[in-house]
Structures are given as structure tokens and as C-alpha cells.
């Protein structure tokens, strides 16, 4: 490999549009001036910082606008201000964007919260829920869940098996949903107990928990028999459960839903949804004509 080729390869990958920039990356450019609006640290972060209640906010933007990069900035900013932030890109390990229902998202949140605290807490809440479901789930987990205490790491492993099957095995997806869906309320309750126990064991300097679920905006709309879609079912019909986790929440949401006839419902449920504006682009010719007109 020549030095020129190696340089071009590094240069090409430095501008990979499919990779969000980590917070603090020197390649990051503050585009607020040309976006005209949408500083995530104020638009989303301020509500988390100042609110005495648990918040749930929706964040949207066109594909490629830079949502993930901005969310990683938010994660870093909140971390520096004493918030323990769990960020995950849902489509990487947990969901299949082509076919998603609320149950898939709840399981994804559960797995990622367990993963974040596997070395920090020993709460029995999720373990007890798993024990109650062990007979139903044994075929999918391909192992019998022992009634003896499982470590948090082992519990993470159990949920990882479930989310992996949901993401990668369409033939099993509906069966898992049919088994889990009647128990989502009890899973949410168990997860909240786990969160409450985990908050008591946050690292020094941290006081609150924030969960950021990214890439949910990539969920493909699937029309239902009644003319509605899975977007409506997830973000509107199941909104009470979506908001019910005992921590601050930020979910990305399809921008098509923000600008649909459901906008009023979303406003009533979540308050103002934050939309990251596209970057304004101006060609040199436009600039020249503008200058000519003002000479």
C-alpha cells in the first residue's frame, strides 16, 4: 500500500457520512449559524437540566442531517453536568427497521439499561420478571432459566438473545411479540424497579439517569388494516408506556410523523418535538448575484 493511497483512504473515511462524529471530534463544525436553529444543548438538554419531573422528548430530522452527532454532543454535555447517560443506536443490535413494534423498543431499552449497569448494581427486579416468564421463553432462549439467582451479566445475555431473534429472525419475531406483549406493563414495572435500585449505585458525581434511543427515525412505516401505521401505534397508541420509564428519555422519531396529520397529537402528548434543521447551502453564483444587486 503506497503512502498516497493510505492518505486518501484515511481522508475518505474521515468524511464517512454514515458514521456520526464522537463528541469533541476535531472534525465537528458548529453549523448553527446556517441551520438557523436547533442547538440540541438548549432545545433538548435545557429541559432535562431544569425539570423536576422526568421528561420524554422526541427528536427528529432528515436522514443525514446530523442527528446522531448532535445526540452524542448532548450525551457528553449532560455527562459533564452529572447525568448518567445511556445512548444506543437501536438498529445496530436490537431492532429491524423494516418491521418494528413497541415491544421491540421496550426490549431494546431493557437490554441497554441492563448492559449499562451490569457491573454497578445487583437488583433482582428483572431477574424476578424473567423467572415468571421462563416457561414461555425457554424455547426462544434455547436454555432453561435457572431459578437460582442470575448475575446482571447473565440477565443481559438473556435479553440479548431475545432482541437478536427479533432483529434477525422474522419467523420468530411475531411469536416473541405474542409472548411478551401481554406482559409489557409488568416488564416496565420491573425495569423501573431496576432503574430505581441502580440510581442508588450511580458513580460518584452523577445524580440522574438519561436514556437516548437513537435511529428510531429509521423505522419504516408499515400500514395496518385500519389505515394507520406502526408509527401511530408506537408513538401515539403506546405513548404512556413509552414515557413510563423512570428516567429522562429522548427518542428519535420519523420526521414524516412530525409533519403528518398526527402532529397535534404528538404536541399534546410530548410537547414540542425538536427538529434538527438541514444546513442551508448557498452557491457561489447566488452569492455573486446577491452582491451585484447590492452594489
Secondary structure, DSSP 4 states (H G I P E B T S, - for coil): --HHHHHHHHHHHHT-TTSPPPTT-TT----HHHH-S--HHHHTHHHHHH-SSPPEEEEEE-TTSSHHHHHHHHHHHHHHTTEEEEEEEHHHHT-BTTB--HHHHHHHHHHHHHHHTTTT----HHHHHHHHHHHHHHHHHTSPPPSSPPPHHHHHHHHHHHHHHHHH-HHHHHHHHHHHGGGHHHHHHHHHHHHHHHHTTPPTT--EEEEEEESGGGPPP-B-TTS-BHHHIIIIITHHHHT-SSSEEEEE--HHHHTSTTHHHHHHHHSSPEEEPPPP---HHHHHHHHHHT-
